[in-house]
Amino acid sequence: MIRALRRYLNAALIGFIVTFVVYLFVRFDSDKIVLGIVISLIGAAGALALYIFLDRKLGGGEPDLYDKDGNLVDRNGKILKAKSQL
């Protein structure tokens, strides 16, 4: 249910943003709006690059996964170490 809500909220957010940008084009000078959008996209790309760099540099590996019996498993569910070996 949360996944469906997230999709609906994302769609609503996209609709809001598109409507707001259309409003800005109607209300103000289009050259300044395009410049603002370009600057925002450059800032977003820079923030994304910094986030990816820091995530790879400082982020740990994948977290350990355990099944319901307490066995260490991989992503496919294959047991890597039984609970008795941990």
Gaussian input, Z-matrix of N, CA and C with variables (Angstrom, degrees):
# hf/3-21g

backbone

0 1
 N
 C     1     B1
 C     2     B2     1     A1
 N     3     B3     2     A2     1     D1
 C     4     B4     3     A3     2     D2
 C     5     B5     4     A4     3     D3
 N     6     B6     5     A5     4     D4
 C     7     B7     6     A6     5     D5
 C     8     B8     7     A7     6     D6
 N     9     B9     8     A8     7     D7
 C    10    B10     9     A9     8     D8
 C    11    B11    10    A10     9     D9
 N    12    B12    11    A11    10    D10
 C    13    B13    12    A12    11    D11
 C    14    B14    13    A13    12    D12
 N    15    B15    14    A14    13    D13
 C    16    B16    15    A15    14    D14
 C    17    B17    16    A16    15    D15
 N    18    B18    17    A17    16    D16
 C    19    B19    18    A18    17    D17
 C    20    B20    19    A19    18    D18
 N    21    B21    20    A20    19    D19
 C    22    B22    21    A21    20    D20
 C    23    B23    22    A22    21    D21
 N    24    B24    23    A23    22    D22
 C    25    B25    24    A24    23    D23
 C    26    B26    25    A25    24    D24
 N    27    B27    26    A26    25    D25
 C    28    B28    27    A27    26    D26
 C    29    B29    28    A28    27    D27
 N    30    B30    29    A29    28    D28
 C    31    B31    30    A30    29    D29
 C    32    B32    31    A31    30    D30
 N    33    B33    32    A32    31    D31
 C    34    B34    33    A33    32    D32
 C    35    B35    34    A34    33    D33
 N    36    B36    35    A35    34    D34
 C    37    B37    36    A36    35    D35
 C    38    B38    37    A37    36    D36
 N    39    B39    38    A38    37    D37
 C    40    B40    39    A39    38    D38
 C    41    B41    40    A40    39    D39
 N    42    B42    41    A41    40    D40
 C    43    B43    42    A42    41    D41
 C    44    B44    43    A43    42    D42
 N    45    B45    44    A44    43    D43
 C    46    B46    45    A45    44    D44
 C    47    B47    46    A46    45    D45
 N    48    B48    47    A47    46    D46
 C    49    B49    48    A48    47    D47
 C    50    B50    49    A49    48    D48
 N    51    B51    50    A50    49    D49
 C    52    B52    51    A51    50    D50
 C    53    B53    52    A52    51    D51
 N    54    B54    53    A53    52    D52
 C    55    B55    54    A54    53    D53
 C    56    B56    55    A55    54    D54
 N    57    B57    56    A56    55    D55
 C    58    B58    57    A57    56    D56
 C    59    B59    58    A58    57    D57
 N    60    B60    59    A59    58    D58
 C    61    B61    60    A60    59    D59
 C    62    B62    61    A61    60    D60
 N    63    B63    62    A62    61    D61
 C    64    B64    63    A63    62    D62
 C    65    B65    64    A64    63    D63
 N    66    B66    65    A65    64    D64
 C    67    B67    66    A66    65    D65
 C    68    B68    67    A67    66    D66
 N    69    B69    68    A68    67    D67
 C    70    B70    69    A69    68    D68
 C    71    B71    70    A70    69    D69
 N    72    B72    71    A71    70    D70
 C    73    B73    72    A72    71    D71
 C    74    B74    73    A73    72    D72
 N    75    B75    74    A74    73    D73
 C    76    B76    75    A75    74    D74
 C    77    B77    76    A76    75    D75
 N    78    B78    77    A77    76    D76
 C    79    B79    78    A78    77    D77
 C    80    B80    79    A79    78    D78
 N    81    B81    80    A80    79    D79
 C    82    B82    81    A81    80    D80
 C    83    B83    82    A82    81    D81
 N    84    B84    83    A83    82    D82
 C    85    B85    84    A84    83    D83
 C    86    B86    85    A85    84    D84
 N    87    B87    86    A86    85    D85
 C    88    B88    87    A87    86    D86
 C    89    B89    88    A88    87    D87
 N    90    B90    89    A89    88    D88
 C    91    B91    90    A90    89    D89
 C    92    B92    91    A91    90    D90
 N    93    B93    92    A92    91    D91
 C    94    B94    93    A93    92    D92
 C    95    B95    94    A94    93    D93
 N    96    B96    95    A95    94    D94
 C    97    B97    96    A96    95    D95
 C    98    B98    97    A97    96    D96
 N    99    B99    98    A98    97    D97
 C   100   B100    99    A99    98    D98
 C   101   B101   100   A100    99    D99
 N   102   B102   101   A101   100   D100
 C   103   B103   102   A102   101   D101
 C   104   B104   103   A103   102   D102
 N   105   B105   104   A104   103   D103
 C   106   B106   105   A105   104   D104
 C   107   B107   106   A106   105   D105
 N   108   B108   107   A107   106   D106
 C   109   B109   108   A108   107   D107
 C   110   B110   109   A109   108   D108
 N   111   B111   110   A110   109   D109
 C   112   B112   111   A111   110   D110
 C   113   B113   112   A112   111   D111
 N   114   B114   113   A113   112   D112
 C   115   B115   114   A114   113   D113
 C   116   B116   115   A115   114   D114
 N   117   B117   116   A116   115   D115
 C   118   B118   117   A117   116   D116
 C   119   B119   118   A118   117   D117
 N   120   B120   119   A119   118   D118
 C   121   B121   120   A120   119   D119
 C   122   B122   121   A121   120   D120
 N   123   B123   122   A122   121   D121
 C   124   B124   123   A123   122   D122
 C   125   B125   124   A124   123   D123
 N   126   B126   125   A125   124   D124
 C   127   B127   126   A126   125   D125
 C   128   B128   127   A127   126   D126
 N   129   B129   128   A128   127   D127
 C   130   B130   129   A129   128   D128
 C   131   B131   130   A130   129   D129
 N   132   B132   131   A131   130   D130
 C   133   B133   132   A132   131   D131
 C   134   B134   133   A133   132   D132
 N   135   B135   134   A134   133   D133
 C   136   B136   135   A135   134   D134
 C   137   B137   136   A136   135   D135
 N   138   B138   137   A137   136   D136
 C   139   B139   138   A138   137   D137
 C   140   B140   139   A139   138   D138
 N   141   B141   140   A140   139   D139
 C   142   B142   141   A141   140   D140
 C   143   B143   142   A142   141   D141
 N   144   B144   143   A143   142   D142
 C   145   B145   144   A144   143   D143
 C   146   B146   145   A145   144   D144
 N   147   B147   146   A146   145   D145
 C   148   B148   147   A147   146   D146
 C   149   B149   148   A148   147   D147
 N   150   B150   149   A149   148   D148
 C   151   B151   150   A150   149   D149
 C   152   B152   151   A151   150   D150
 N   153   B153   152   A152   151   D151
 C   154   B154   153   A153   152   D152
 C   155   B155   154   A154   153   D153
 N   156   B156   155   A155   154   D154
 C   157   B157   156   A156   155   D155
 C   158   B158   157   A157   156   D156
 N   159   B159   158   A158   157   D157
 C   160   B160   159   A159   158   D158
 C   161   B161   160   A160   159   D159
 N   162   B162   161   A161   160   D160
 C   163   B163   162   A162   161   D161
 C   164   B164   163   A163   162   D162
 N   165   B165   164   A164   163   D163
 C   166   B166   165   A165   164   D164
 C   167   B167   166   A166   165   D165
 N   168   B168   167   A167   166   D166
 C   169   B169   168   A168   167   D167
 C   170   B170   169   A169   168   D168
 N   171   B171   170   A170   169   D169
 C   172   B172   171   A171   170   D170
 C   173   B173   172   A172   171   D171
 N   174   B174   173   A173   172   D172
 C   175   B175   174   A174   173   D173
 C   176   B176   175   A175   174   D174
 N   177   B177   176   A176   175   D175
 C   178   B178   177   A177   176   D176
 C   179   B179   178   A178   177   D177
 N   180   B180   179   A179   178   D178
 C   181   B181   180   A180   179   D179
 C   182   B182   181   A181   180   D180
 N   183   B183   182   A182   181   D181
 C   184   B184   183   A183   182   D182
 C   185   B185   184   A184   183   D183
 N   186   B186   185   A185   184   D184
 C   187   B187   186   A186   185   D185
 C   188   B188   187   A187   186   D186
 N   189   B189   188   A188   187   D187
 C   190   B190   189   A189   188   D188
 C   191   B191   190   A190   189   D189
 N   192   B192   191   A191   190   D190
 C   193   B193   192   A192   191   D191
 C   194   B194   193   A193   192   D192
 N   195   B195   194   A194   193   D193
 C   196   B196   195   A195   194   D194
 C   197   B197   196   A196   195   D195
 N   198   B198   197   A197   196   D196
 C   199   B199   198   A198   197   D197
 C   200   B200   199   A199   198   D198
 N   201   B201   200   A200   199   D199
 C   202   B202   201   A201   200   D200
 C   203   B203   202   A202   201   D201
 N   204   B204   203   A203   202   D202
 C   205   B205   204   A204   203   D203
 C   206   B206   205   A205   204   D204
 N   207   B207   206   A206   205   D205
 C   208   B208   207   A207   206   D206
 C   209   B209   208   A208   207   D207
 N   210   B210   209   A209   208   D208
 C   211   B211   210   A210   209   D209
 C   212   B212   211   A211   210   D210
 N   213   B213   212   A212   211   D211
 C   214   B214   213   A213   212   D212
 C   215   B215   214   A214   213   D213
 N   216   B216   215   A215   214   D214
 C   217   B217   216   A216   215   D215
 C   218   B218   217   A217   216   D216
 N   219   B219   218   A218   217   D217
 C   220   B220   219   A219   218   D218
 C   221   B221   220   A220   219   D219
 N   222   B222   221   A221   220   D220
 C   223   B223   222   A222   221   D221
 C   224   B224   223   A223   222   D222
 N   225   B225   224   A224   223   D223
 C   226   B226   225   A225   224   D224
 C   227   B227   226   A226   225   D225
 N   228   B228   227   A227   226   D226
 C   229   B229   228   A228   227   D227
 C   230   B230   229   A229   228   D228
 N   231   B231   230   A230   229   D229
 C   232   B232   231   A231   230   D230
 C   233   B233   232   A232   231   D231
 N   234   B234   233   A233   232   D232
 C   235   B235   234   A234   233   D233
 C   236   B236   235   A235   234   D234
 N   237   B237   236   A236   235   D235
 C   238   B238   237   A237   236   D236
 C   239   B239   238   A238   237   D237
 N   240   B240   239   A239   238   D238
 C   241   B241   240   A240   239   D239
 C   242   B242   241   A241   240   D240
 N   243   B243   242   A242   241   D241
 C   244   B244   243   A243   242   D242
 C   245   B245   244   A244   243   D243
 N   246   B246   245   A245   244   D244
 C   247   B247   246   A246   245   D245
 C   248   B248   247   A247   246   D246
 N   249   B249   248   A248   247   D247
 C   250   B250   249   A249   248   D248
 C   251   B251   250   A250   249   D249
 N   252   B252   251   A251   250   D250
 C   253   B253   252   A252   251   D251
 C   254   B254   253   A253   252   D252
 N   255   B255   254   A254   253   D253
 C   256   B256   255   A255   254   D254
 C   257   B257   256   A256   255   D255

   B1=1.4317
   B2=1.5333
   B3=1.3275
   B4=1.4645
   B5=1.5286
   B6=1.3297
   B7=1.4638
   B8=1.5225
   B9=1.3236
   B10=1.4654
   B11=1.5261
   B12=1.3321
   B13=1.4623
   B14=1.5205
   B15=1.3210
   B16=1.4669
   B17=1.5241
   B18=1.3293
   B19=1.4662
   B20=1.5144
   B21=1.3387
   B22=1.4564
   B23=1.5227
   B24=1.3273
   B25=1.4565
   B26=1.5271
   B27=1.3260
   B28=1.4715
   B29=1.5242
   B30=1.3293
   B31=1.4622
   B32=1.5293
   B33=1.3362
   B34=1.4624
   B35=1.5240
   B36=1.3268
   B37=1.4620
   B38=1.5252
   B39=1.3149
   B40=1.4631
   B41=1.5279
   B42=1.3240
   B43=1.4622
   B44=1.5181
   B45=1.3259
   B46=1.4561
   B47=1.5233
   B48=1.3167
   B49=1.4653
   B50=1.5262
   B51=1.3327
   B52=1.4656
   B53=1.5274
   B54=1.3230
   B55=1.4597
   B56=1.5209
   B57=1.3251
   B58=1.4557
   B59=1.5203
   B60=1.3341
   B61=1.4683
   B62=1.5311
   B63=1.3271
   B64=1.4640
   B65=1.5220
   B66=1.3193
   B67=1.4661
   B68=1.5252
   B69=1.3146
   B70=1.4623
   B71=1.5312
   B72=1.3309
   B73=1.4551
   B74=1.5320
   B75=1.3058
   B76=1.4610
   B77=1.5256
   B78=1.3044
   B79=1.4614
   B80=1.5267
   B81=1.3286
   B82=1.4633
   B83=1.5274
   B84=1.3349
   B85=1.4594
   B86=1.5302
   B87=1.3190
   B88=1.4642
   B89=1.5308
   B90=1.3385
   B91=1.4660
   B92=1.5281
   B93=1.3069
   B94=1.4629
   B95=1.5284
   B96=1.3143
   B97=1.4643
   B98=1.5190
   B99=1.3265
   B100=1.4634
   B101=1.5258
   B102=1.3286
   B103=1.4609
   B104=1.5289
   B105=1.3201
   B106=1.4599
   B107=1.5161
   B108=1.3349
   B109=1.4631
   B110=1.5214
   B111=1.3388
   B112=1.4645
   B113=1.5285
   B114=1.3303
   B115=1.4686
   B116=1.5301
   B117=1.3180
   B118=1.4624
   B119=1.5248
   B120=1.3258
   B121=1.4677
   B122=1.5212
   B123=1.3256
   B124=1.4689
   B125=1.5310
   B126=1.3307
   B127=1.4600
   B128=1.5192
   B129=1.3283
   B130=1.4628
   B131=1.5241
   B132=1.3353
   B133=1.4641
   B134=1.5304
   B135=1.3286
   B136=1.4629
   B137=1.5178
   B138=1.3246
   B139=1.4623
   B140=1.5277
   B141=1.3329
   B142=1.4600
   B143=1.5220
   B144=1.3271
   B145=1.4691
   B146=1.5259
   B147=1.3282
   B148=1.4603
   B149=1.5188
   B150=1.3182
   B151=1.4603
   B152=1.5310
   B153=1.3326
   B154=1.4647
   B155=1.5182
   B156=1.3281
   B157=1.4580
   B158=1.5240
   B159=1.3317
   B160=1.4637
   B161=1.5196
   B162=1.3198
   B163=1.4606
   B164=1.5220
   B165=1.3105
   B166=1.4681
   B167=1.5235
   B168=1.3257
   B169=1.4597
   B170=1.5311
   B171=1.3248
   B172=1.4527
   B173=1.5199
   B174=1.3157
   B175=1.4617
   B176=1.5171
   B177=1.3172
   B178=1.4518
   B179=1.5136
   B180=1.3031
   B181=1.4605
   B182=1.5144
   B183=1.2984
   B184=1.4531
   B185=1.5266
   B186=1.3070
   B187=1.4642
   B188=1.5256
   B189=1.3217
   B190=1.4592
   B191=1.5149
   B192=1.3183
   B193=1.4636
   B194=1.5195
   B195=1.3073
   B196=1.4566
   B197=1.5172
   B198=1.3317
   B199=1.4593
   B200=1.5257
   B201=1.3283
   B202=1.4658
   B203=1.5223
   B204=1.3248
   B205=1.4644
   B206=1.5263
   B207=1.3339
   B208=1.4555
   B209=1.5180
   B210=1.3312
   B211=1.4643
   B212=1.5215
   B213=1.3272
   B214=1.4607
   B215=1.5241
   B216=1.3603
   B217=1.4587
   B218=1.5199
   B219=1.3527
   B220=1.4588
   B221=1.5249
   B222=1.3300
   B223=1.4662
   B224=1.5257
   B225=1.3182
   B226=1.4632
   B227=1.5248
   B228=1.3351
   B229=1.4551
   B230=1.5037
   B231=1.3353
   B232=1.4588
   B233=1.5255
   B234=1.3043
   B235=1.4656
   B236=1.5285
   B237=1.3385
   B238=1.4504
   B239=1.5215
   B240=1.3252
   B241=1.4582
   B242=1.5203
   B243=1.3150
   B244=1.4517
   B245=1.5290
   B246=1.3089
   B247=1.4681
   B248=1.5166
   B249=1.3159
   B250=1.4610
   B251=1.5344
   B252=1.3504
   B253=1.4712
   B254=1.5259
   B255=1.3129
   B256=1.4567
   B257=1.4976
   A1=111.08
   A2=115.44
   A3=119.25
   A4=109.90
   A5=116.70
   A6=120.25
   A7=111.43
   A8=116.84
   A9=120.57
   A10=110.54
   A11=116.47
   A12=119.36
   A13=111.47
   A14=116.14
   A15=119.85
   A16=110.56
   A17=117.48
   A18=120.41
   A19=111.13
   A20=117.10
   A21=120.68
   A22=111.58
   A23=116.59
   A24=119.95
   A25=111.51
   A26=116.81
   A27=119.58
   A28=110.99
   A29=117.00
   A30=120.36
   A31=110.54
   A32=117.07
   A33=120.13
   A34=110.66
   A35=117.30
   A36=120.84
   A37=111.20
   A38=117.38
   A39=120.62
   A40=110.43
   A41=117.08
   A42=120.61
   A43=111.80
   A44=117.58
   A45=121.37
   A46=110.95
   A47=116.67
   A48=120.60
   A49=110.57
   A50=117.37
   A51=120.50
   A52=110.13
   A53=117.19
   A54=120.84
   A55=111.34
   A56=117.30
   A57=121.39
   A58=111.38
   A59=117.28
   A60=120.45
   A61=110.23
   A62=117.83
   A63=120.60
   A64=110.00
   A65=117.21
   A66=120.86
   A67=111.27
   A68=116.19
   A69=119.16
   A70=111.45
   A71=117.27
   A72=120.29
   A73=110.94
   A74=117.16
   A75=120.24
   A76=110.90
   A77=116.61
   A78=121.67
   A79=113.30
   A80=118.32
   A81=121.24
   A82=111.58
   A83=114.94
   A84=122.50
   A85=109.58
   A86=116.36
   A87=120.11
   A88=113.05
   A89=118.95
   A90=120.13
   A91=111.55
   A92=116.85
   A93=120.22
   A94=111.41
   A95=116.68
   A96=120.29
   A97=110.29
   A98=117.52
   A99=121.10
   A100=109.92
   A101=117.42
   A102=120.56
   A103=110.82
   A104=117.62
   A105=120.89
   A106=112.46
   A107=117.00
   A108=120.77
   A109=110.70
   A110=117.40
   A111=120.77
   A112=110.44
   A113=116.98
   A114=120.24
   A115=110.39
   A116=117.31
   A117=121.09
   A118=111.52
   A119=117.36
   A120=120.34
   A121=111.74
   A122=117.26
   A123=120.59
   A124=109.89
   A125=117.04
   A126=120.65
   A127=112.28
   A128=116.83
   A129=120.94
   A130=111.22
   A131=117.05
   A132=120.30
   A133=110.47
   A134=117.32
   A135=120.63
   A136=111.71
   A137=117.12
   A138=120.73
   A139=111.07
   A140=117.16
   A141=120.93
   A142=111.21
   A143=117.03
   A144=120.38
   A145=110.72
   A146=117.45
   A147=121.20
   A148=110.70
   A149=117.69
   A150=121.65
   A151=110.79
   A152=117.28
   A153=120.72
   A154=110.22
   A155=117.61
   A156=121.62
   A157=110.84
   A158=116.91
   A159=119.85
   A160=111.89
   A161=117.85
   A162=120.80
   A163=110.68
   A164=117.14
   A165=120.11
   A166=111.81
   A167=116.63
   A168=120.91
   A169=111.72
   A170=117.55
   A171=121.67
   A172=114.16
   A173=116.24
   A174=119.41
   A175=111.39
   A176=115.01
   A177=119.92
   A178=110.74
   A179=114.93
   A180=119.85
   A181=110.17
   A182=115.88
   A183=120.10
   A184=109.48
   A185=117.52
   A186=119.22
   A187=110.97
   A188=115.37
   A189=119.94
   A190=109.45
   A191=115.92
   A192=121.75
   A193=109.24
   A194=115.84
   A195=122.01
   A196=108.92
   A197=115.75
   A198=118.84
   A199=109.76
   A200=116.54
   A201=120.01
   A202=112.78
   A203=117.51
   A204=120.92
   A205=112.45
   A206=117.15
   A207=120.57
   A208=114.04
   A209=118.09
   A210=121.85
   A211=109.84
   A212=116.55
   A213=121.29
   A214=108.09
   A215=117.18
   A216=121.83
   A217=109.90
   A218=115.99
   A219=120.47
   A220=108.71
   A221=116.47
   A222=120.82
   A223=112.90
   A224=117.19
   A225=120.49
   A226=112.36
   A227=117.41
   A228=120.82
   A229=113.90
   A230=117.88
   A231=121.32
   A232=109.13
   A233=116.56
   A234=121.73
   A235=109.45
   A236=116.26
   A237=121.66
   A238=110.80
   A239=116.93
   A240=122.00
   A241=107.83
   A242=114.49
   A243=118.98
   A244=108.92
   A245=115.58
   A246=120.78
   A247=110.90
   A248=117.59
   A249=120.78
   A250=112.05
   A251=117.31
   A252=121.05
   A253=112.14
   A254=118.08
   A255=121.45
   A256=107.86
   D1=-39.36
   D2=179.44
   D3=-63.43
   D4=-37.79
   D5=179.31
   D6=-62.81
   D7=-39.99
   D8=178.29
   D9=-67.84
   D10=-41.90
   D11=177.27
   D12=-60.96
   D13=-40.27
   D14=179.24
   D15=-62.21
   D16=-41.33
   D17=177.76
   D18=-62.59
   D19=-43.62
   D20=-179.82
   D21=-65.99
   D22=-40.90
   D23=178.18
   D24=-66.52
   D25=-37.54
   D26=176.00
   D27=-63.76
   D28=-41.86
   D29=178.51
   D30=-64.23
   D31=-41.02
   D32=178.36
   D33=-65.05
   D34=-40.68
   D35=179.11
   D36=-64.53
   D37=-42.34
   D38=177.73
   D39=-62.85
   D40=-43.21
   D41=177.34
   D42=-61.48
   D43=-40.81
   D44=177.96
   D45=-62.75
   D46=-45.64
   D47=-177.93
   D48=-64.02
   D49=-45.22
   D50=-179.84
   D51=-62.53
   D52=-43.97
   D53=179.05
   D54=-63.16
   D55=-40.49
   D56=179.59
   D57=-65.15
   D58=-40.67
   D59=178.34
   D60=-65.90
   D61=-40.28
   D62=176.69
   D63=-62.60
   D64=-41.83
   D65=176.59
   D66=-59.69
   D67=-42.99
   D68=179.60
   D69=-61.80
   D70=-40.30
   D71=178.76
   D72=-65.06
   D73=-34.53
   D74=179.03
   D75=-73.54
   D76=-37.34
   D77=-171.87
   D78=-85.19
   D79=-38.09
   D80=-171.47
   D81=-121.50
   D82=178.45
   D83=179.14
   D84=-68.55
   D85=129.65
   D86=-173.75
   D87=-68.72
   D88=-28.84
   D89=179.24
   D90=-63.73
   D91=-41.26
   D92=179.40
   D93=-69.51
   D94=-34.25
   D95=179.14
   D96=-67.97
   D97=-44.07
   D98=179.16
   D99=-63.41
   D100=-41.50
   D101=177.03
   D102=-61.38
   D103=-42.74
   D104=177.85
   D105=-63.11
   D106=-39.94
   D107=178.44
   D108=-66.05
   D109=-41.66
   D110=179.39
   D111=-64.18
   D112=-44.06
   D113=178.31
   D114=-62.74
   D115=-40.43
   D116=178.64
   D117=-64.47
   D118=-40.98
   D119=178.32
   D120=-65.32
   D121=-38.99
   D122=177.14
   D123=-64.76
   D124=-42.88
   D125=176.91
   D126=-62.54
   D127=-40.99
   D128=178.77
   D129=-65.56
   D130=-40.76
   D131=178.24
   D132=-64.85
   D133=-40.30
   D134=177.82
   D135=-64.78
   D136=-43.22
   D137=178.65
   D138=-64.73
   D139=-39.01
   D140=177.92
   D141=-65.33
   D142=-43.42
   D143=178.45
   D144=-62.71
   D145=-42.09
   D146=178.22
   D147=-64.53
   D148=-41.56
   D149=179.04
   D150=-62.89
   D151=-44.97
   D152=-179.99
   D153=-64.33
   D154=-42.57
   D155=179.27
   D156=-61.48
   D157=-48.61
   D158=-178.90
   D159=-67.79
   D160=-33.62
   D161=178.09
   D162=-65.63
   D163=-41.66
   D164=178.58
   D165=-72.31
   D166=-35.97
   D167=-177.58
   D168=-75.22
   D169=-45.58
   D170=-172.79
   D171=-104.87
   D172=-20.24
   D173=-176.46
   D174=-70.32
   D175=143.63
   D176=177.90
   D177=-79.93
   D178=-179.42
   D179=176.70
   D180=-72.53
   D181=-173.12
   D182=178.51
   D183=-66.48
   D184=145.15
   D185=179.84
   D186=-69.19
   D187=154.21
   D188=177.15
   D189=-68.97
   D190=140.12
   D191=179.29
   D192=-112.46
   D193=137.10
   D194=178.81
   D195=-125.58
   D196=143.92
   D197=175.68
   D198=-85.95
   D199=-175.85
   D200=-175.17
   D201=-67.77
   D202=-18.40
   D203=178.86
   D204=-91.52
   D205=-3.87
   D206=178.85
   D207=92.31
   D208=11.35
   D209=178.63
   D210=-84.71
   D211=141.25
   D212=175.19
   D213=-74.03
   D214=124.76
   D215=-176.32
   D216=-127.52
   D217=160.88
   D218=173.54
   D219=-91.53
   D220=-174.49
   D221=-176.52
   D222=-63.56
   D223=-26.12
   D224=-178.41
   D225=-87.74
   D226=-4.41
   D227=179.73
   D228=94.16
   D229=2.76
   D230=178.89
   D231=-74.88
   D232=132.81
   D233=-177.94
   D234=-72.56
   D235=122.15
   D236=176.80
   D237=-90.19
   D238=-43.88
   D239=176.07
   D240=-141.03
   D241=130.51
   D242=177.42
   D243=-73.04
   D244=159.46
   D245=-177.89
   D246=-59.36
   D247=-32.62
   D248=-179.47
   D249=-70.22
   D250=-22.14
   D251=-179.88
   D252=-90.29
   D253=-13.71
   D254=-179.74
   D255=-77.03

